Amino acid sequence: MNRLASKVYKIRALCNHPVHEAYKTANNDYGNTIKKPKVAHWMAFLEGMTGRELWTTNRYISNPVSDGGKQCIPTLKVTDRDRHGYR
């Protein structure tokens, strides 16, 4: 996949070159190859859950979708305006 991506990048100016279509097909196949086991794993988890896992699953489903990893940087506030030349 990486070698094909490298070839596509090198000839990015040639829009009609067949390697672009090959890359697109390979990229879609790769994505589908990842999605299928994820769905199978989730279905197996749902079918085999018991007790505590039921509450965990409910939490997964009911929580709103978020970025999960974004850092929270608070807004900077000026505490002493005279010291920093603000008036």
Secondary structure, DSSP 8 states (H G I E B T S, - for coil): -HHHHHHHHHTTT-TT-HHHHHHHHHHHHHHHHHHHHHHHHHHHHHHH--THHHHHHHHHHHS----SS---------S-TTTTT--
